[in-house]
Amino acid sequence: MSERPFLLAPDLVEGPPPQPLDADEIRQRLTSRDVRTNVSTLLGFELVDLSIEGRWIEARFNPTPQLANLRGSVQGGIITAMLDEVMSLSVLVAERFTCGVPTLEIKTSYYNPLPVEPCRARGEAMRIGGRVAFMEGTVWTPAGEIAAKASATCQVRRVKPAAKP
């Protein structure tokens, strides 16, 4: 596995471009509790499955009561954060963790309340270009109903080799 710190996006770390990770290395990074980012922990992220070739990732989220709105369901902004997480990770998985993927814009449509219970979400990289990627995501209620769908674009920030003097 790469010696780069996991908590920093590859485009923010000095040095040569990172080596592409294989599926097992990606799974290890996404399941190791000591390298999860704060937002992943807050949302209760758990990897379910992923496909480098298919450019998708599925995850389970375990929201806590602190993430509920006044109606007792998960607040909409938190649902959007869950979708942003799986959509961004779908691009990272497809690119084998060799780039940074800051979100440029996101649109979320809500269909059903999301109970404060474990739920499932899927993110898919629809198209990855040289500088921008297009993503889609869905989160389902524990009963299997669609709670929300989103589409987003992100910047694809590839690490360039350092210029030689």
N, C-alpha and C positions, 0 to 999 in steps of 0.2 A: 504494500500500500504506500501511497505517496506520503512524504514527510511533511507536506503542507498542513497548516492548521485547518481543521474542518470548519471551524466557526467563521472563517473569513471566506468571502467569495473569491474564486480563483483570480479574478481580474483585479483584486485589491492586494494581492500578495506579491512581493518583489521576487524576482528570479525568473527562471525559464518557465515556459508554459507547462502546465501539469500533464502528467501521463494520463491517458484515458483509463477510467476504471472499468472493470468487467462487472457483470451482474452481481456476482457474489460480493465484491468489494462495495458496490453501491448498497446492497442489502445490509451489509455490516455497518456502514455509516449511518443508514437510516434507522437501524434498530438499536444501536449502541446508546444507552441512556446518558453516558458521560459526554457525548458530542452533540446532543440535540440543542438546537437554538432555543432561546427563551420563548418565542412565539409558538413553536411546535409543542413545547411542554405545556404552555398555557392552554392551548387548544386540545390537548390530550391526544396528540398524533400518534398513531401506531401504523406501521407499514403492513399492508395486506399482501400486495403483489405488485410486480412491475414488469415491463417489457421494453428493452432497449430498442428492438426492431419495430415493435408496435407503437413506440413513443407514448406510452401511457403508464400511469401509476394509480393504484387503488390504495386507499387508506381508511382506517377507522379513526373517528374522533370521539373523545369521551369528554363532552362539555360538563362543566361543574355548575352548580346553582349561581355562582357569581357571574356567569355569562348570560343569565336569563334577563329578559325584558320584564316589564310590569305585568304582562299577560302570562308569565311563567314559561315561555318558550325561549329558545336561543335567540338572542338579539340579532337583527339583520346584518349589522356590521361584522359580527363574529362569524356568521355564516359566510359572508363575503371573504373574510380572512381565511376560513377553511378552504374555500374554493381557490383563492389566490395561492395558497400553499400547495395544493395538489396540481394546479395548472403549472406553476413555476417549476415544481419538481419534475413534471413530465418533460419539460424542455431540458432540464439538467440531466435527467436520465437518458434522453435521446442523444444528448451531446456528451454523455459519459463523464459528467462533472468537470468539464474542461473550460467552462465559461461562467460568466456572471449573467444573471437574468433579472435585472430590475424591471418591475412592472411599469408600463407607460400609461395604460388605461385599462379599466375593467367595467363591465356592465353586468349587473346581477338582476335576474328576474325571480321573484318569489312566488311559489305555488301553494305550499302548505306550511303550517307552523312546524318547526323542528323542536320536538320535545328535548328536555335536558336529560338525554339518555344516549348511550353509544349509537353512533350513526356511521354510515358508509359514504365515501366520496370517491370520485374518479376524475382525474385530470388527463387531458390528451393534448399533445402538441400536434396541431392540425397542419401547420406549415412552418418550417424553419428556414429563414433566409440568411443572408450574410450578416445582417445587422438587426433584423426584427423577426420575432416569431409570433404566430397566432395560436391561441390556446382556447380550449373549451373545458368546462367542468360541470359536474352534476353532484349534488348531495341528496341522499335519500333519507327519509325518516326510518326509524326502526321497523315500521310496518311495511316498508318498501315503496312508499309514495315519494314522488319527487318533491323535495322541499324547495330546492332552488337550482337554477342553472346560471352559468356565467360564461361570458366570452371575454377575452383579454388579449392585449398585445404586450410584449416585453421587448426590451432591448437585449440583443445578444452581444455581450461584451467578451470577445475572445482575447486571450492573452497573447500579446505579440512578443516575440523574442527581443531581448534587449539589443539596442544598436551597438555594433562593434565600433570601438574608437578608432 
